[in-house]
Amino acid sequence: MTPSNLHTPCGHWHGGSGGITPRTWTPPDIPPPAHTHPGGNGGGGNGGGGGIPTSGIVIVFNALLGSAEGKDSQFASRSFSCNIPAGVYRVTLQSFDDHPTHPGQGQTDEAFYCKLYNGAGNVIYTTPTTNDIPDDGVTTTVKQVVDSGANISERVSTIRIFHKLYDSLPTGDWNSVYAVYAQFERLS
C-alpha cells in the first residue's frame, strides 16, 4: 500500500489532491528538510534547542498539521518514506509553533503522533501523542521522548504523521502544529 499523500523526507510533493503543494516551513534554528539520517550521518544540530539530532534514525518532517477541512485535508496527516529496521527503540518527537509572534490563542491541541507501516501497508506501531505546546507566549517547541522502549516488530517503510485530533474531529478548528522530526534510537 502506498498512501495517497506520500512525501519523501525532503518535503517534496509526490501525489494527492490535484498536485497541490503542501505548506511546509522551516522554523527558526531548524535545518532545512533533509533525508532520513541513519546512524547520525547528516542533519546537523545536536538535538538540543530545536536542532535536528544526529544519532539514531531521524526522519525530518518540517510539516504543518492542522486544518479546518478535517480528515480529508492534506494538512490532517502526511506520509513519508523511511527505512527503520525491526528492533527496540527510544522514540523522540519534536513539534513547533511560533507562539512569541501570536501569544494567548488558547490553543490546547498542538500535538501529533505517528503510525509506522510495513511494506504491505499494515500498521505495526503507533507512537503516543506529544504533549501540547504550552500557550505561554515563550515556548515554541516540545521535544519529547514518547516511548522509551518501542518494540518495532518488522521493518518500517512508511511513517505517517497525524494531528492529535485526527480521529476525534471530522471537521472543526484544529490547532495547527509543525511536526518537526521523529528520532529512533536503537536500544536492541
N, C-alpha and C positions, 0 to 999 in steps of 0.2 A: 504494500500500500504506500502510495506517495500522497501525502496531504496536499490539498488543492492550493494552499498558500505557502509552498515550500520556499524557504530562503536559505541562502548559504550564510555562514557566519560573517561574511564580508558585507552583508546587508543589501545585496542586490536583489531585485525582484525577479522571481522565476515562475510566475504564474498567478492565478487567482482571478479576481473580479476585473475583467476587462483590461488587464495590464496596468492598473493604477499603481503608481509608485508609492510605496509606504512612506509615511513620515518617520524618518529616523533622525536623531540628533545626538551629537557628541557633547555631553555635559562638560563643564569646565574640569580640568585636570584628569580627564579620562582620555586615553589614547584613541585614535580613530578606530572604527570597527576593523577587526582582524580575523584571520582564520583560527581554527582550533589550534591550541598550543599544547601538544603533548609533551610531557617531561620538562616543561619550563623553557622551551626554546622560542623565545619571542614574546611579544605583547607588552613589554616594558612595565614599569611600575613595580612596586614592592608589595602590593596587596593592602597597603595602609592608606588611609586618607582618600580613598576613591580610586587609586591606581589599579591597573589590571595586574593580578598576581602572575607570577611566572612559574609556580610549582604546580605539579599535577596536570590534569587536563582542564583547560579553560575554554569555554565557549562564550565568545563575546557577542552579545545581542545588540546593545545600544538601541533598543526598540521601544517605541511608545505603545503602551497598552491603555485601553480605556475608550469607551465610545458610547454616545447616546443612542446609537443604532442597535446596540445589543449584540447578541452572539453572532449574527451574520456579518458584522463589520470586520474588515481586515485588521482592525485595531483591538479586537477582543482576544485574539490569540495569534501566534506566529509559529511557524515551524522552521527548524534549521537542521541541516545535515551535520552529522558528527560521527565519531568513531570512539566509543567507550567500551573497552573490554569488560567481560564479566569480572566481578570482584567485590570486595567490601570497600566502601569509600566514605570519607568525610565530605559532605556536600555543603558548599557555601554559596549563597545567592546574594547579589547586591542590587538594590533598587535606588532610584534617584528621582527627585523632583526639586525644582528651583524655588523653594519656599521664601528665601530672602526677597525675591522680586514680587511675590504675591502672598504675603502672610495673612493669617486669620481667615482662611477659607472654610475652616471647619471640615476638612476632608479626613475621613477616618478609614477609608478603604484603599489607600495607596499601597497595594501589595500584589504579589504574584506568586505563582507556583509553576512547576514544570512536570510534564509527563515524558517518560522515556519509552521509545518504541524499538522493537527489534526489526530485523529486515523484512519480516512478514507483515509488519504494521500492527502488531499486538503490543498493548501497554504492558511493560514489565516492571515499571516502578513509577510512583508519583511522589514528588517531594512534598514536605509540609509547606504551608504558605509562609511567606516572610511576614514580619511584623509591619504594621503601618508606619509610615514615616511621620514622626511627631510634627504636629502643626504648631511649632513654636517660633516660626519666623527665622530660625537659625539653622536647624538641621536640614541637610539636603540629601543624605544617603542613609540607607540601612544596609550594613554588611553583616550577614548573619549566617552562622553555621546552623542549617536547618535540620541536618541529620548527621550524627557523629558515627554512625555505623550502618550506612545504607547498603543492603545486600542486593547487588545488581546481578541477577542470575544468568544473564546471557548478554552477548554483545549488543550494544545500542547503536542504531544507525540514524535515528532522528530524535531530536529533542524539541518539544513543543511547549512554549510558554503561554500561560493563561493569566488573565486578570483575575484577582481574588474573587470577584463576583460573577465569573463566567457561568457557573452552574446555578446561581441563585436569582439572577435577574435577566429576564428575556429582553427587557428594554429598560431605559432609565438613565439616571445621571451617575455614571461611573466616575470615580475619581481617577484621573489619568496618572500614570506612573511609568517611568522608564525602567524596563528590565535591562540591567547593565551587563551582567555576566552570571554564569554558573561555573563553579570550580569543583572538580572531583579529584580529591587527594586519596590515592590508593593506600589502604591500610593492610589488606591481604588479598 
